[in-house]
Amino acid sequence: MAILPLRMVPDLVLRHRAKRVRHIDGSIQRLVADMIDTMQEAHGAGLAANQVGVLQRVMVIQLPEEEPMVFINPEITEREGEREVVEGCLSIPGYRGYLIRSIKVKARGLDLHGKLFRVKADASTELEREEILAQALEHEIDHLNGILYIDHLESHEKLHKLEPEEAPVEASG
């Protein structure tokens, strides 16, 4: 497949709401494969289609030591609780921010075969997988809605530039 160029802030495509996918055809399957390659090459935990310049409601998430998950037309169906997290983004390299995300997240979407599936993540379990999944679901669906994590910051003081010697934290897409 192919590594696609990532769109960076202030690219306006990142601020547009992606359109629903009406048909899962070969072009969507190629997009998904390329997005997975791109996410893995960039060492991200997730990637939304508008981050590669495509305004379709498609996103991928890959948790450590697991296969990538594909979401077409994803939506959050339920949120519960609040927790402060540190978040980064492949489209805003070199920065991390402190913001509030949900503790429990339920979402649904279509897989590559058009079958509806549901997923839930509960960060209160303090399992790394659940914490990453809950955060990534909100982060990537925000992207598809034209929202960046920096939009959730309480203040500019909650954003900090990484020093060159700082090891990168796994970034969401």
N, CA, C and O of each residue as an XYZ file, in Angstrom:
692
protein
N       0.843     -1.177      0.000
C       0.000      0.000      0.000
C       0.887      1.239      0.000
O       2.016      1.188     -0.489
N       0.389      2.357      0.545
C       1.133      3.604      0.434
C       1.093      4.390      1.741
O       0.142      4.303      2.518
N       2.155      5.156      1.954
C       2.208      6.103      3.062
C       1.693      7.427      2.508
O       2.249      7.965      1.551
N       0.642      7.942      3.107
C       0.027      9.179      2.639
C       0.610     10.368      3.399
O       0.993     10.225      4.560
N       0.683     11.542      2.762
C       1.171     12.719      3.472
C       0.157     13.170      4.527
O      -1.039     13.267      4.252
N       0.647     13.439      5.722
C      -0.212     13.914      6.807
C      -0.462     15.407      6.665
O       0.450     16.166      6.335
N      -1.677     15.823      6.910
C      -2.034     17.236      6.902
C      -1.737     17.798      8.288
O      -2.049     17.174      9.301
N      -1.134     18.979      8.321
C      -0.738     19.614      9.569
C      -1.522     20.902      9.784
O      -1.933     21.562      8.829
N      -1.722     21.249     11.049
C      -2.305     22.546     11.389
C      -1.414     23.600     10.767
O      -0.200     23.508     10.948
N      -1.912     24.589     10.054
C      -3.284     25.093     10.003
C      -4.075     24.653      8.766
O      -4.991     25.366      8.358
N      -3.759     23.517      8.161
C      -4.483     23.046      6.976
C      -5.988     23.022      7.262
O      -6.429     22.387      8.219
N      -6.756     23.702      6.448
C      -8.195     23.843      6.686
C      -8.980     22.545      6.557
O     -10.084     22.449      7.091
N      -8.446     21.547      5.866
C      -9.162     20.270      5.752
C      -9.375     19.664      7.145
O     -10.323     18.906      7.351
N      -8.503     19.994      8.093
C      -8.634     19.480      9.461
C      -9.822     20.098     10.198
O     -10.252     19.580     11.229
N     -10.347     21.193      9.676
C     -11.458     21.893     10.319
C     -12.801     21.610      9.664
O     -13.819     22.175     10.066
N     -12.815     20.741      8.659
C     -14.064     20.401      7.980
C     -14.643     19.098      8.522
O     -13.912     18.170      8.869
N     -15.948     19.050      8.585
C     -16.643     17.830      8.991
C     -16.626     16.863      7.808
O     -16.991     17.226      6.689
N     -16.201     15.640      8.068
C     -16.141     14.619      7.021
C     -17.550     14.130      6.678
O     -18.454     14.160      7.512
N     -17.713     13.683      5.444
C     -19.016     13.213      4.954
C     -19.154     11.694      5.181
O     -18.175     10.948      5.165
N     -20.387     11.282      5.388
C     -20.671      9.851      5.579
C     -20.293      9.058      4.326
O     -20.445      9.535      3.201
N     -19.811      7.872      4.539
C     -19.495      6.959      3.440
C     -20.799      6.271      3.049
O     -21.466      5.659      3.883
N     -21.151      6.378      1.778
C     -22.409      5.776      1.303
C     -22.209      4.340      0.820
O     -23.089      3.494      0.985
N     -21.046      4.070      0.220
C     -20.750      2.732     -0.308
C     -19.314      2.376      0.054
O     -18.392      3.165     -0.152
N     -19.146      1.192      0.587
C     -17.809      0.699      0.893
C     -17.332     -0.060     -0.326
O     -17.696     -1.214     -0.549
N     -16.507      0.616     -1.110
C     -16.019      0.037     -2.358
C     -14.497     -0.062     -2.313
O     -13.881      0.123     -1.263
N     -13.912     -0.352     -3.445
C     -12.459     -0.507     -3.525
C     -11.696      0.739     -3.126
O     -10.612      0.638     -2.550
N     -12.238      1.917     -3.420
C     -11.530      3.151     -3.056
C     -11.485      3.324     -1.540
O     -10.488      3.812     -1.008
N     -12.542      2.935     -0.840
C     -12.557      3.020      0.626
C     -11.616      1.970      1.206
O     -10.905      2.240      2.174
N     -11.608      0.773      0.617
C     -10.706     -0.276      1.102
C      -9.241      0.128      0.917
O      -8.411     -0.134      1.788
N      -8.919      0.772     -0.226
C      -7.548      1.262     -0.446
C      -7.211      2.376      0.532
O      -6.108      2.418      1.078
N      -8.164      3.281      0.754
C      -7.949      4.367      1.714
C      -7.632      3.798      3.089
O      -6.683      4.239      3.737
N      -8.409      2.832      3.537
C      -8.193      2.219      4.852
C      -6.803      1.580      4.924
O      -6.077      1.792      5.895
N      -6.431      0.805      3.914
C      -5.113      0.165      3.908
C      -3.999      1.212      3.960
O      -3.026      1.048      4.696
N      -4.142      2.291      3.179
C      -3.137      3.353      3.177
C      -3.115      4.094      4.516
O      -2.046      4.476      4.993
N      -4.274      4.297      5.118
C      -4.327      4.961      6.419
C      -3.642      4.124      7.496
O      -2.947      4.666      8.356
N      -3.833      2.820      7.454
C      -3.173      1.943      8.428
C      -1.659      2.027      8.249
O      -0.926      2.168      9.228
N      -1.189      1.941      7.007
C       0.251      2.064      6.743
C       0.789      3.401      7.240
O       1.858      3.464      7.847
N       0.043      4.464      6.979
C       0.463      5.812      7.368
C       0.503      5.943      8.882
O       1.466      6.481      9.430
N      -0.527      5.458      9.566
C      -0.587      5.510     11.028
C       0.586      4.747     11.642
O       1.232      5.234     12.570
N       0.854      3.556     11.123
C       1.946      2.744     11.663
C       3.303      3.396     11.408
O       4.166      3.391     12.286
N       3.496      3.949     10.229
C       4.755      4.627      9.902
C       4.990      5.827     10.813
O       6.131      6.121     11.171
N       3.918      6.519     11.190
C       4.016      7.716     12.037
C       3.987      7.375     13.527
O       4.100      8.267     14.369
N       3.838      6.097     13.856
C       3.784      5.627     15.249
C       2.605      6.244     15.998
O       2.728      6.625     17.162
N       1.474      6.335     15.324
C       0.266      6.865     15.945
C      -0.617      5.758     16.472
O      -0.481      4.597     16.085
N      -1.529      6.128     17.366
C      -2.519      5.186     17.903
C      -3.797      5.224     17.080
O      -4.638      4.331     17.189
N      -3.945      6.263     16.253
C      -5.140      6.386     15.434
C      -4.928      7.391     14.328
O      -3.972      8.167     14.346
N      -5.834      7.370     13.363
C      -5.761      8.295     12.237
C      -7.156      8.445     11.643
O      -7.865      7.462     11.429
N      -7.535      9.693     11.383
C      -8.814      9.989     10.736
C      -8.536     10.395      9.290
O      -7.476     10.940      8.981
N      -9.491     10.126      8.416
C      -9.282     10.356      6.980
C      -8.959     11.810      6.639
O      -8.179     12.062      5.721
N      -9.539     12.768      7.357
C      -9.220     14.152      6.996
C      -7.773     14.506      7.319
O      -7.262     15.502      6.809
N      -7.108     13.723      8.144
C      -5.683     13.950      8.408
C      -4.812     13.608      7.203
O      -3.644     13.990      7.142
N      -5.387     12.888      6.254
C      -4.676     12.601      5.001
C      -5.399     13.267      3.830
O      -5.203     12.896      2.673
N      -6.232     14.251      4.148
C      -6.863     15.078      3.119
C      -8.124     14.525      2.501
O      -8.561     15.017      1.460
N      -8.726     13.510      3.112
C      -9.933     12.885      2.564
C     -11.097     13.162      3.511
O     -11.056     12.775      4.679
N     -12.115     13.818      3.017
C     -13.256     14.176      3.865
C     -14.340     13.095      3.834
O     -15.472     13.334      3.414
N     -13.959     11.906      4.288
C     -14.862     10.770      4.432
C     -14.809     10.331      5.894
O     -13.760     10.427      6.532
N     -15.926      9.852      6.426
C     -15.980      9.430      7.828
C     -15.371      8.032      7.973
O     -16.071      7.028      8.102
N     -14.053      8.015      7.945
C     -13.270      6.779      8.066
C     -12.154      7.048      9.070
O     -11.497      8.087      9.013
N     -11.944      6.108      9.986
C     -10.832      6.235     10.927
C     -10.302      4.853     11.259
O     -10.994      3.844     11.120
N      -9.054      4.839     11.703
C      -8.422      3.597     12.130
C      -7.786      3.840     13.496
O      -7.320      4.940     13.794
N      -7.776      2.800     14.312
C      -7.148      2.841     15.632
C      -6.368      1.544     15.780
O      -6.846      0.469     15.416
N      -5.154      1.662     16.322
C      -4.383      0.455     16.599
C      -3.809      0.550     18.008
O      -3.013      1.437     18.318
N      -4.234     -0.386     18.849
C      -3.741     -0.462     20.216
C      -2.470     -1.306     20.233
O      -2.277     -2.151     19.358
N      -1.596     -1.086     21.226
C      -0.344     -1.856     21.278
C      -0.590     -3.367     21.202
O      -1.432     -3.919     21.911
N       0.163     -4.001     20.331
C       0.149     -5.459     20.161
C      -1.211     -6.007     19.722
O      -1.534     -7.163     19.999
N      -2.009     -5.180     19.039
C      -3.297     -5.626     18.498
C      -3.377     -5.273     17.030
O      -2.613     -4.447     16.531
N      -4.308     -5.905     16.346
C      -4.570     -5.590     14.947
C      -5.296     -4.246     14.860
O      -6.008     -3.867     15.789
N      -5.120     -3.529     13.755
C      -5.835     -2.259     13.600
C      -7.352     -2.465     13.544
O      -7.843     -3.464     13.017
N      -8.070     -1.504     14.097
C      -9.529     -1.485     14.029
C      -9.935     -0.439     12.993
O      -9.368      0.653     12.944
N     -10.903     -0.779     12.181
C     -11.402      0.115     11.131
C     -12.813      0.542     11.506
O     -13.653     -0.284     11.863
N     -13.057      1.839     11.420
C     -14.372      2.405     11.713
C     -14.824      3.232     10.515
O     -14.141      4.172     10.108
N     -15.962      2.884      9.961
C     -16.564      3.665      8.885
C     -17.867      4.246      9.437
O     -18.679      3.533     10.026
N     -18.049      5.535      9.237
C     -19.191      6.275      9.786
C     -19.327      6.084     11.300
O     -20.416      5.792     11.795
N     -18.221      6.248     12.035
C     -18.283      6.033     13.483
C     -19.025      7.157     14.193
O     -19.086      8.292     13.721
N     -19.580      6.804     15.328
C     -20.203      7.802     16.187
C     -20.144      7.346     17.640
O     -20.210      6.154     17.942
N     -20.019      8.315     18.518
C     -20.067      8.049     19.948
C     -21.544      7.928     20.324
O     -22.351      8.791     19.979
N     -21.886      6.863     21.025
C     -23.274      6.671     21.434
C     -23.482      6.976     22.909
O     -24.604      7.232     23.345
N     -22.386      6.949     23.684
C     -22.510      7.221     25.111
C     -21.150      7.604     25.674
O     -20.118      7.059     25.282
N     -21.174      8.571     26.617
C     -19.967      8.986     27.347
C     -20.328      9.063     28.811
O     -21.466      9.346     29.185
N     -19.312      8.799     29.636
C     -19.563      8.874     31.072
C     -18.288      9.304     31.776
O     -17.199      8.835     31.444
N     -18.422     10.187     32.736
C     -17.316     10.596     33.589
C     -16.321     11.519     32.896
O     -16.421     11.800     31.702
N     -15.365     11.976     33.687
C     -14.301     12.840     33.172
C     -12.974     12.448     33.786
O     -12.907     12.018     34.938
N     -11.910     12.605     32.994
C     -10.554     12.378     33.476
C      -9.621     13.293     32.701
O      -9.883     13.624     31.545
N      -8.532     13.701     33.341
C      -7.550     14.519     32.640
C      -6.551     13.588     31.967
O      -6.069     12.631     32.575
N      -6.248     13.875     30.716
C      -5.300     13.077     29.943
C      -4.270     13.992     29.295
O      -4.484     15.196     29.148
N      -3.158     13.396     28.916
C      -2.163     14.088     28.107
C      -2.360     13.579     26.693
O      -2.411     12.371     26.459
N      -2.470     14.507     25.750
C      -2.793     14.093     24.395
C      -1.895     14.797     23.392
O      -1.509     15.952     23.570
N      -1.579     14.073     22.343
C      -0.832     14.617     21.223
C      -1.583     14.298     19.951
O      -2.620     13.636     19.978
N      -1.055     14.774     18.830
C      -1.732     14.563     17.556
C      -0.705     14.564     16.434
O       0.206     15.392     16.416
N      -0.854     13.643     15.508
C       0.055     13.577     14.370
C      -0.026     14.837     13.509
O       0.922     15.151     12.789
N      -1.134     15.555     13.573
C      -1.305     16.776     12.786
C      -0.827     18.033     13.517
O      -0.867     19.132     12.964
N      -0.372     17.863     14.767
C       0.189     18.960     15.555
C       1.470     18.421     16.201
O       1.531     18.283     17.422
N       2.484     18.118     15.399
C       3.679     17.466     15.944
C       4.445     18.373     16.905
O       4.468     19.596     16.766
N       5.074     17.716     17.892
C       5.942     18.443     18.808
C       5.244     19.084     19.979
O       5.877     19.817     20.738
N       3.961     18.835     20.154
C       3.213     19.426     21.261
C       2.393     18.367     21.970
O       2.011     17.361     21.373
N       2.125     18.599     23.251
C       1.216     17.781     24.045
C       0.347     18.731     24.848
O       0.763     19.834     25.201
N      -0.867     18.283     25.128
C      -1.775     19.109     25.915
C      -2.478     18.295     26.979
O      -2.628     17.079     26.868
N      -2.905     19.001     28.014
C      -3.673     18.405     29.096
C      -5.126     18.809     28.887
O      -5.442     19.996     28.808
N      -6.002     17.823     28.800
C      -7.409     18.108     28.561
C      -8.279     17.051     29.208
O      -7.788     16.043     29.717
N      -9.567     17.295     29.182
C     -10.527     16.381     29.793
C     -11.127     15.481     28.713
O     -11.595     15.953     27.677
N     -11.103     14.187     28.977
C     -11.768     13.198     28.132
C     -12.673     12.357     29.026
O     -12.595     12.431     30.252
N     -13.514     11.574     28.409
C     -14.452     10.723     29.145
C     -13.755      9.509     29.734
O     -12.730      9.050     29.230
N     -14.340      8.996     30.822
C     -13.823      7.767     31.433
C     -14.349      6.553     30.664
O     -13.603      5.617     30.376
N     -15.635      6.582     30.339
C     -16.250      5.478     29.601
C     -16.791      6.011     28.286
O     -17.419      7.068     28.237
N     -16.539      5.264     27.227
C     -16.981      5.656     25.897
C     -17.578      4.432     25.206
O     -17.001      3.345     25.224
N     -18.738      4.635     24.602
C     -19.335      3.604     23.745
C     -19.463      4.221     22.359
O     -19.872      5.372     22.208
N     -19.106      3.435     21.355
C     -19.175      3.925     19.976
C     -19.665      2.797     19.085
O     -19.686      1.627     19.467
N     -20.061      3.197     17.877
C     -20.451      2.208     16.877
C     -19.979      2.700     15.518
O     -19.717      3.885     15.314
N     -19.880      1.764     14.611
C     -19.476      2.080     13.254
C     -19.643      0.852     12.386
O     -20.098     -0.199     12.836
N     -19.266      1.011     11.142
C     -19.304     -0.111     10.203
C     -17.889     -0.629     10.007
O     -16.928      0.139     10.046
N     -17.764     -1.939      9.797
C     -16.455     -2.496      9.449
C     -16.284     -2.434      7.925
O     -17.138     -1.889      7.227
N     -15.202     -2.983      7.422
C     -14.924     -2.925      5.983
C     -15.930     -3.695      5.130
O     -15.981     -3.523      3.912
N     -16.721     -4.537      5.772
C     -17.738     -5.304      5.047
C     -19.125     -4.674      5.182
O     -20.117     -5.233      4.714
N     -19.186     -3.503      5.827
C     -20.454     -2.811      5.998
C     -21.289     -3.320      7.155
O     -22.459     -2.962      7.290
N     -20.685     -4.162      8.000
C     -21.410     -4.716      9.138
C     -21.274     -3.773     10.337
O     -20.175     -3.339     10.683
N     -22.424     -3.468     10.964
C     -22.441     -2.607     12.146
C     -21.803     -3.340     13.321
O     -22.086     -4.513     13.564
N     -20.933     -2.628     14.048
C     -20.381     -3.194     15.274
C     -20.315     -2.102     16.327
O     -20.338     -0.910     16.018
N     -20.234     -2.531     17.562
C     -20.170     -1.614     18.696
C     -18.906     -1.917     19.484
O     -18.422     -3.048     19.514
N     -18.389     -0.879     20.117
C     -17.200     -1.035     20.943
C     -17.368     -0.164     22.175
O     -17.968      0.909     22.117
N     -16.833     -0.639     23.286
C     -16.861      0.176     24.490
C     -15.486      0.141     25.129
O     -14.748     -0.839     25.025
N     -15.167      1.238     25.793
C     -13.879      1.351     26.479
C     -14.133      1.975     27.837
O     -14.864      2.958     27.958
N     -13.523      1.397     28.851
C     -13.722      1.844     30.226
C     -12.363      2.119     30.856
O     -11.678      1.201     31.307
N     -11.980      3.397     30.883
C     -10.667      3.785     31.424
C     -10.606      3.646     32.939
O      -9.518      3.695     33.512
N     -11.750      3.472     33.603
C     -11.732      3.317     35.065
C     -11.093      1.995     35.476
O     -10.728      1.822     36.638
N     -10.953      1.058     34.533
C     -10.305     -0.217     34.841
C      -8.799     -0.042     35.020
O      -8.118     -0.924     35.543
N      -8.291      1.104     34.580
C      -6.866      1.432     34.622
C      -6.016      0.459     33.800
O      -4.809      0.338     34.013
N      -6.656     -0.223     32.870
C      -5.914     -1.033     31.921
C      -5.482     -0.114     30.786
O      -6.296      0.647     30.264
N      -4.217     -0.177     30.402
C      -3.706      0.723     29.367
C      -4.529      0.629     28.084
O      -4.814      1.649     27.456
N      -4.907     -0.569     27.697
C      -5.687     -0.764     26.475
C      -6.983      0.049     26.523
O      -7.325      0.742     25.565
N      -7.691     -0.043     27.635
C      -8.975      0.648     27.775
C      -8.791      2.168     27.802
O      -9.584      2.906     27.217
N      -7.742      2.627     28.481
C      -7.469      4.065     28.547
C      -7.164      4.630     27.165
O      -7.689      5.675     26.780
N      -6.308      3.927     26.423
C      -5.945      4.382     25.076
C      -7.164      4.343     24.155
O      -7.398      5.286     23.399
N      -7.941      3.262     24.215
C      -9.099      3.127     23.331
C     -10.135      4.213     23.602
O     -10.646      4.820     22.661
N     -10.452      4.469     24.864
C     -11.433      5.509     25.192
C     -10.983      6.860     24.645
O     -11.771      7.592     24.047
N      -9.728      7.178     24.853
C      -9.183      8.454     24.396
C      -9.140      8.522     22.872
O      -9.521      9.536     22.286
N      -8.683      7.458     22.232
C      -8.554      7.448     20.771
C      -9.920      7.540     20.086
O     -10.046      8.211     19.062
N     -10.923      6.890     20.622
C     -12.265      6.976     20.031
C     -12.736      8.428     19.993
O     -13.204      8.906     18.960
N     -12.610      9.125     21.118
C     -13.045     10.519     21.155
C     -12.178     11.391     20.254
O     -12.691     12.239     19.524
N     -10.861     11.183     20.305
C      -9.920     11.996     19.528
C     -10.180     11.868     18.026
O     -10.267     12.874     17.323
N     -10.304     10.640     17.538
C     -10.467     10.431     16.096
C     -11.844     10.868     15.598
O     -11.960     11.418     14.503
N     -12.879     10.628     16.391
C     -14.213     11.081     15.981
C     -14.266     12.603     16.005
O     -14.925     13.209     15.161
N     -13.578     13.231     16.962
C     -13.446     14.698     16.932
C     -12.857     15.145     15.599
O     -13.368     16.070     14.967
N     -11.776     14.484     15.172
C     -11.159     14.836     13.876
C     -12.193     14.810     12.755
O     -12.252     15.730     11.939
N     -13.001     13.768     12.718
C     -13.996     13.629     11.650
C     -15.055     14.727     11.720
O     -15.754     14.989     10.741
N     -15.166     15.365     12.882
C     -16.103     16.472     13.062
C     -15.417     17.832     12.933
O     -16.035     18.864     13.193
N     -14.149     17.837     12.533
C     -13.423     19.090     12.350
C     -12.924     19.701     13.643
O     -12.649     20.900     13.698
N     -12.802     18.888     14.689
C     -12.376     19.360     16.005
C     -10.995     18.792     16.316
O     -10.741     17.606     16.104
N     -10.111     19.639     16.818
C      -8.763     19.222     17.222
C      -8.676     19.192     18.746
O      -9.435     19.879     19.428
N      -7.755     18.400     19.273
C      -7.647     18.305     20.731
C      -7.355     19.652     21.368
O      -7.753     19.892     22.508
N      -6.666     20.537     20.652
C      -6.360     21.853     21.219
C      -7.630     22.679     21.449
O      -7.611     23.634     22.226
N      -8.721     22.324     20.788
C      -9.992     23.013     21.007
C     -10.569     22.701     22.387
O     -11.418     23.440     22.886
N     -10.113     21.614     23.003
C     -10.610     21.199     24.320
C      -9.763     21.740     25.469
O     -10.126     21.557     26.631
N      -8.653     22.396     25.176
C      -7.784     22.901     26.235
C      -8.498     23.995     27.021
O      -9.155     24.859     26.441
N      -8.365     23.951     28.343
C      -8.964     24.987     29.179
C      -8.246     26.325     28.997
O      -8.858     27.390     29.083
N      -6.936     26.250     28.743
C      -6.140     27.465     28.550
C      -4.896     27.113     27.745
O      -4.551     25.940     27.596
N      -4.226     28.137     27.228
C      -2.999     27.914     26.460
C      -1.891     27.331     27.327
O      -0.975     26.691     26.812
N      -1.966     27.545     28.636
C      -0.962     26.985     29.551
C      -1.038     25.459     29.610
O      -0.101     24.810     30.073
N      -2.136     24.892     29.147
C      -2.301     23.434     29.144
C      -1.619     22.764     27.945
O      -1.630     21.538     27.831
N      -1.032     23.561     27.058
C      -0.315     23.044     25.891
C       1.171     23.299     26.093
O       1.573     24.409     26.443
N       1.985     22.276     25.873
C       3.429     22.506     25.981
C       4.176     21.886     24.811
O       3.805     20.841     24.277
N       5.233     22.572     24.445
C       6.099     22.123     23.351
C       7.067     21.086     23.902
O       7.653     21.274     24.968
N       7.227     20.003     23.175
C       8.165     18.961     23.583
C       9.592     19.405     23.301
O       9.881     20.001     22.263
N      10.458     19.112     24.224
C      11.883     19.363     24.011
C      12.417     18.259     23.101
O      11.905     17.140     23.126
N      13.439     18.558     22.298
C      13.959     17.544     21.368
C      14.364     16.235     22.043
O      14.251     15.168     21.439
N      14.836     16.306     23.292
C      15.280     15.082     23.954
C      14.140     14.290     24.585
O      14.347     13.161     25.028
N      12.935     14.869     24.632
C      11.797     14.148     25.200
C      11.378     13.024     24.271
O      11.196     13.218     23.069
N      11.230     11.846     24.856
C      10.761     10.717     24.059
C       9.292     10.951     23.706
O       8.503     11.330     24.572
N       8.918     10.729     22.444
C       7.514     10.959     22.084
C       6.593      9.976     22.774
O       6.878      8.781     22.849
N       5.499     10.490     23.271
C       4.437      9.666     23.822
C       3.636      9.181     22.640
O       3.506      9.905     21.653
N       3.092      7.973     22.705
C       2.259      7.500     21.594
C       1.210      8.553     21.296
O       0.433      8.927     22.174
N       1.184      9.016     20.106
C       0.261     10.066     19.709
C      -1.007      9.480     19.127
O      -0.986      8.467     18.427
N      -2.103     10.134     19.431
C      -3.334      9.803     18.714
C      -3.231     10.486     17.372
O      -2.373     11.343     17.158
N      -4.090     10.109     16.494
C      -4.061     10.678     15.161
C      -4.535     12.058     15.069
O      -4.551     12.634     13.982
